[in-house]
Amino acid sequence: MKKRLNRITPLLIFPLLLQTTLANAESCEETLKRVETLYNNTVDSCRQDPASDCSGLLVRGTHRANPAKGEKWDVWNPSPKAKELGTFAASWMRADGISYEDPGMSTQNGYLITPIDQVRDPETPVHVYCAFPNDAWTDFRDDRGCGNNKNTSQTEAVCQAMAPPITSANTWVAHFTRFNNDRKQDQLQCGFNMRNPMSSKDRVDAFRNFMGARQVINTREFQTQTEFRLGNPKDDELPILAFFYSDQRGLNDALANQRDYKNKTGKDRNVIKIDFPRTPVSKATFSCARTTPPPTQQFCDKYIESSTWLRRDDPKLGPDTWSLEVVPTACGRAIKDDQTDRMFAELYNKHKNDEQWRQYSVNGGSIRRQMVCHLAATFDGKPVRNKPEWNLEPKRPYVDQAKAIAQHCNPY
């Protein structure tokens, strides 16, 4: 009889354990509240520790392995390059002017990492080794991704070890903006060291400088993410807060990552949608994953027929003002609001490195605002979208939509 009880007991316990696990699984609404609270928590430190320990969102965009190409990896584990460097890359965003328009690296999905103060056993926290206010091509850097970039001629160390040391937001910005018209030279920057054996005060100060520097350049660099190097976790021990997708193209991959993570680790993690900010002054929004397909949408194969730089005299901006003459396709002229991001992305990817575009990139979303105005406005009973050419000037300031329309899509 005793033997029989010993054999039966595990069978009785297993349903109880399973029931407890399911009961403790966090709902999507609970995860959403945690995400929104972190994003909107704008403290400048977490008591004696850097603000990254209890606020903001640690974001990593991911690509799934393609078995058809012989690829095999789990998106939440360190890549071969990360193992080589001893760290992996992620970005950080928060509601107080530390923002960017997408997850980067042509991704539409990824995961959020739980900050140190919220990690509970048996998960292991990941620590910030260094923080770059702008994407820094850290896979090409030594010192665990925090030091010198082999692609640049100037030798760089972490900011505090530069000669002279860069120990404030203002000195970082001055160093960075010396090269602000050459996209390749944007790699020429330093990251603020955050590693032990630094004192807590030094780490807090370093992260304050990171935040201050990003806030200064955020409008100019809105299309580019911040970048951290984080200590590698052991396989399957990364403290994931949630999986995410940023548009419908990324939903299936996010759901597949959630499924694979559950199958391998036994941990439930929710999938949320992040609507990244559309302008440097707007904020991200968050919602629970939409698992049913949206209504069928007809996307354009091509939104822009042609786009060419020319100089024009402008009554407000002056003579010889650079203007981008855009001719939309017939499909592009007919789009609704849900496709303006795609149309702008096509234009941005074609011209983002042009000197004419970058010279006035401090104006943030001005080009996008002018483009959307052409799609939305009607003057003298005629839709502006039907004009043969749209002329968009990077020099124009960013204004709200009502003002753009009031100024006939030519804000000044």
C-alpha positions in Angstrom: 0.0 0.0 0.0 2.8 2.3 0.9 4.4 1.7 -2.5 1.2 2.5 -4.2 0.9 5.8 -2.4 4.4 6.8 -3.3 3.6 6.2 -7.0 0.4 8.1 -6.9 1.5 11.1 -4.9 3.4 12.8 -7.8 0.4 12.4 -10.0 -1.7 14.1 -7.4 0.8 16.9 -6.9 1.4 17.7 -10.6 -2.1 19.1 -11.3 -1.9 21.2 -8.2 1.5 22.6 -9.3 0.2 23.2 -12.8 -2.9 25.0 -11.4 -0.7 27.2 -9.2 1.6 28.1 -12.2 -1.4 29.1 -14.3 -3.0 31.1 -11.5 0.3 33.0 -11.1 0.7 33.8 -14.8 0.5 37.5 -15.3 -2.3 38.8 -17.4 -1.6 41.0 -20.5 -3.3 43.9 -18.8 -0.9 43.5 -15.8 2.1 43.4 -18.0 0.8 46.4 -19.9 0.6 48.4 -16.7 4.2 47.5 -15.7 5.4 48.5 -19.2 3.6 51.8 -19.1 4.7 52.6 -15.5 8.4 52.0 -16.5 8.1 54.1 -19.6 6.5 57.0 -17.8 8.7 56.9 -14.7 11.1 59.8 -15.3 13.2 59.7 -12.2 16.9 60.7 -12.5 18.1 57.9 -10.3 16.8 54.8 -8.5 17.7 55.8 -5.0 21.5 55.1 -5.0 21.5 53.4 -8.4 21.2 54.6 -12.0 17.7 55.4 -13.4 18.0 52.4 -15.7 17.6 50.1 -12.7 13.9 51.0 -12.2 12.7 53.1 -15.1 12.5 53.2 -18.9 12.3 50.3 -21.3 15.1 48.1 -22.4 14.3 47.2 -26.0 15.9 44.6 -28.3 14.6 44.1 -31.9 15.0 40.6 -33.2 15.0 38.4 -36.3 14.0 34.8 -36.1 16.2 32.1 -37.5 15.3 30.7 -40.9 15.7 26.9 -40.9 15.5 26.9 -44.7 18.9 28.8 -44.6 20.3 26.4 -42.0 19.9 29.0 -39.3 19.3 28.0 -35.7 19.1 30.2 -32.7 16.7 31.4 -29.9 16.2 35.2 -30.1 16.5 35.6 -26.3 19.9 34.0 -26.1 23.3 35.6 -26.8 24.3 35.5 -30.5 27.8 34.3 -31.5 28.9 37.9 -31.8 27.6 38.7 -28.3 29.5 35.7 -26.9 32.6 36.8 -28.7 32.3 40.3 -27.1 31.0 39.2 -23.8 28.0 41.6 -24.0 24.9 42.1 -26.2 23.2 45.2 -27.5 19.9 46.8 -26.7 18.3 50.2 -26.7 16.6 52.3 -24.0 13.7 54.7 -24.3 11.6 56.7 -21.9 8.8 59.3 -22.0 10.9 62.3 -21.3 12.5 63.0 -24.6 14.5 59.7 -25.1 12.7 58.3 -28.0 13.1 56.8 -31.5 10.7 55.8 -34.3 11.2 52.0 -34.5 13.1 49.1 -33.0 15.9 49.4 -35.5 17.7 46.9 -37.7 14.7 46.5 -39.9 12.8 44.6 -37.2 9.2 44.8 -36.3 9.3 42.7 -33.2 11.5 41.8 -30.3 11.4 41.7 -26.5 11.6 44.0 -23.5 14.0 43.2 -20.6 13.0 43.4 -17.0 15.0 46.1 -15.2 17.2 45.1 -12.3 14.9 46.3 -9.5 12.0 44.1 -10.8 14.0 40.9 -11.4 13.1 38.1 -9.0 14.7 34.7 -8.4 15.4 32.5 -10.2 15.9 34.9 -13.0 19.3 36.7 -13.2 19.5 40.5 -13.9 21.5 41.9 -16.7 23.8 44.8 -16.0 24.6 47.9 -18.1 28.2 47.9 -19.1 28.1 51.2 -21.1 25.5 53.6 -22.5 25.7 55.4 -25.8 23.2 58.3 -26.4 23.1 57.2 -30.1 23.5 54.0 -32.0 27.3 53.4 -31.9 27.9 50.3 -34.1 29.1 48.5 -31.0 29.7 45.2 -32.7 32.8 46.8 -34.2 34.1 48.1 -30.8 36.6 46.6 -28.4 36.4 46.6 -24.6 33.2 44.4 -24.7 31.6 46.8 -27.2 32.2 49.9 -25.1 35.6 51.1 -26.5 37.3 52.0 -29.7 35.5 51.5 -33.1 37.7 49.9 -35.7 35.8 51.7 -38.4 36.9 55.2 -37.4 40.4 56.8 -37.6 40.3 58.3 -34.1 40.9 56.1 -31.2 38.2 56.2 -28.5 37.7 54.8 -25.0 34.8 55.0 -22.7 33.8 58.7 -22.2 35.4 59.0 -18.7 38.8 57.7 -20.1 38.9 60.1 -23.1 41.6 62.8 -23.2 40.3 65.1 -22.0 37.6 63.1 -20.1 34.0 63.5 -21.3 32.1 63.7 -18.0 29.0 65.8 -18.8 26.1 65.8 -21.3 27.3 69.1 -22.9 30.9 67.8 -23.5 29.5 64.6 -25.0 27.2 66.6 -27.4 30.1 68.9 -28.4 32.3 65.9 -29.2 29.5 64.1 -31.1 28.2 67.1 -33.2 31.7 67.8 -34.6 30.8 65.0 -37.1 27.1 65.5 -37.4 26.9 65.9 -41.2 28.6 62.5 -42.0 26.5 59.5 -41.2 29.6 57.2 -41.1 31.2 59.6 -38.6 28.2 59.2 -36.3 30.1 56.1 -35.3 32.7 58.4 -33.8 31.4 58.8 -30.3 32.1 57.5 -26.8 29.8 55.6 -24.4 29.5 56.3 -20.7 31.1 53.6 -18.7 28.6 52.0 -16.2 30.7 49.0 -14.9 31.9 48.1 -11.5 34.1 48.9 -9.6 32.7 52.3 -10.2 30.9 53.8 -7.2 27.2 54.1 -7.1 27.5 57.9 -7.4 29.7 57.7 -10.4 27.3 55.3 -12.1 24.3 57.5 -11.3 26.2 60.5 -12.7 27.2 58.6 -15.9 23.7 57.6 -16.6 22.4 61.2 -16.0 24.9 62.4 -18.6 23.7 59.7 -21.0 20.1 60.8 -20.6 21.0 64.5 -20.8 23.0 64.0 -24.0 20.2 62.0 -25.7 17.6 64.6 -24.8 19.8 67.3 -26.5 20.2 65.3 -29.8 16.9 63.5 -29.7 15.2 65.7 -32.4 18.2 65.4 -34.7 18.7 61.6 -34.2 15.0 60.6 -33.8 15.5 58.0 -36.6 18.3 56.3 -34.6 18.1 54.3 -31.4 20.1 54.7 -28.2 22.5 51.8 -27.5 23.5 49.9 -24.4 25.9 47.0 -24.0 24.5 44.6 -21.5 26.2 41.7 -19.8 25.4 38.3 -21.4 22.9 36.1 -19.5 23.3 32.4 -19.3 21.2 30.6 -21.9 17.5 30.8 -21.2 18.0 33.0 -18.1 17.4 36.4 -19.7 14.7 38.2 -17.6 12.2 39.0 -20.4 9.4 41.3 -19.4 7.4 40.8 -22.6 7.6 40.1 -26.3 6.5 42.9 -28.6 5.7 43.8 -32.2 5.6 47.3 -33.7 3.4 46.7 -36.7 1.3 43.8 -38.1 4.3 42.4 -40.0 5.9 41.5 -36.7 3.0 39.9 -35.0 3.5 36.3 -36.2 7.2 36.4 -35.2 6.4 37.8 -31.8 3.8 35.1 -31.2 6.2 32.4 -32.4 8.9 33.8 -30.0 6.4 33.6 -27.2 5.5 30.0 -28.0 9.2 28.9 -28.4 10.1 30.6 -25.1 7.3 28.9 -23.3 8.2 25.5 -24.7 11.9 25.8 -23.8 11.8 27.6 -20.5 8.2 26.9 -19.2 7.7 30.6 -18.6 4.7 32.5 -19.8 5.3 36.0 -21.3 2.7 38.2 -22.9 2.9 39.8 -26.3 2.2 43.6 -26.5 2.1 46.1 -29.3 4.3 49.1 -29.2 3.3 52.1 -31.3 6.6 53.9 -31.4 6.5 57.8 -31.5 5.9 59.3 -34.9 7.7 62.6 -34.0 10.5 63.5 -31.6 8.0 65.3 -29.3 5.3 62.5 -29.2 5.3 59.4 -27.0 5.0 55.7 -27.5 1.7 53.9 -26.7 1.2 50.3 -25.7 -1.6 47.8 -26.1 -2.2 44.0 -25.7 -1.5 41.9 -28.8 -4.2 41.8 -31.5 -4.2 38.1 -32.4 -6.9 38.3 -35.0 -5.9 39.7 -38.4 -6.9 43.2 -39.1 -9.1 43.9 -42.1 -7.4 43.1 -45.4 -5.3 46.1 -46.5 -4.0 46.8 -50.0 -0.5 48.1 -49.7 1.3 49.8 -52.5 4.2 48.1 -54.1 5.7 51.5 -54.6 4.6 54.8 -53.1 7.0 57.2 -54.7 7.5 57.4 -58.5 10.4 59.8 -58.3 12.1 62.3 -55.9 14.7 64.8 -56.8 16.6 67.6 -55.1 16.3 71.1 -56.6 16.8 74.7 -55.4 13.9 77.1 -55.3 13.4 80.7 -54.2 10.9 80.8 -51.3 9.2 83.9 -50.1 9.7 82.9 -46.4 12.8 80.7 -46.5 14.9 82.7 -48.9 16.6 82.2 -52.3 18.1 78.9 -53.3 16.3 76.8 -50.7 16.7 73.1 -51.1 13.4 71.4 -52.0 12.7 67.7 -52.5 10.4 67.4 -55.5 8.3 64.3 -55.0 6.1 62.6 -57.6 3.9 60.0 -55.9 2.6 56.9 -57.7 -1.1 56.6 -58.4 -1.3 54.2 -55.6 0.6 56.5 -53.3 -1.8 59.4 -54.0 -4.8 57.2 -52.9 -3.5 56.0 -49.6 -5.3 56.5 -46.2 -3.8 57.4 -42.9 -2.8 53.8 -42.1 -0.2 53.8 -44.8 1.5 57.2 -44.3 4.3 55.6 -42.3 5.1 53.2 -45.2 5.1 56.1 -47.7 7.4 58.2 -45.5 9.7 55.2 -44.8 10.2 54.8 -48.6 11.1 58.5 -48.9 13.3 58.4 -45.7 15.3 55.4 -46.7 16.1 56.9 -50.1 17.2 60.3 -48.8 18.1 60.0 -45.1 21.9 60.2 -45.8 21.6 63.1 -48.3 23.4 66.3 -47.1 20.3 68.3 -47.9 18.2 66.1 -45.6 20.7 65.9 -42.8 21.6 69.5 -42.8 18.2 70.4 -41.3 17.5 67.2 -39.5 17.2 69.2 -36.3 13.7 70.0 -37.6 12.7 66.5 -36.8 9.5 65.3 -38.5 9.1 68.4 -40.7 9.4 66.5 -44.0 6.9 63.9 -42.8 4.5 66.6 -41.6 4.6 68.3 -45.0 4.0 65.0 -46.8 1.0 64.1 -44.6 -0.3 67.7 -45.2 -0.3 67.1 -48.9 -2.4 63.9 -48.4 -4.8 65.6 -46.0 -5.4 69.2 -47.2 -7.8 70.6 -49.7 -7.4 74.1 -51.1 -10.0 75.8 -53.2 -11.9 72.6 -53.4 -9.0 70.7 -54.8 -7.2 67.9 -52.9 -3.5 68.8 -52.6 -2.6 65.1 -53.1 -3.5 65.5 -56.8 -0.8 68.1 -57.5 1.6 66.8 -60.1 4.6 67.3 -57.8 4.9 67.8 -54.1 7.7 70.1 -52.9 9.0 69.4 -49.5 11.7 71.5 -47.8 13.8 70.2 -44.9 14.4 73.7 -43.8 10.8 74.2 -42.7 10.0 73.9 -39.0 8.0 71.1 -37.5 4.5 72.4 -36.6 1.2 70.7 -35.8 -1.1 69.5 -38.6 -3.6 72.4 -38.2 -0.9 75.0 -38.6 0.7 73.1 -41.5 -2.7 73.1 -43.3 -3.3 76.8 -42.4 0.0 77.6 -44.1 -0.8 75.6 -47.2 1.6 72.8 -46.3 4.5 75.3 -46.3 5.1 76.0 -42.6 7.6 78.8 -41.9 
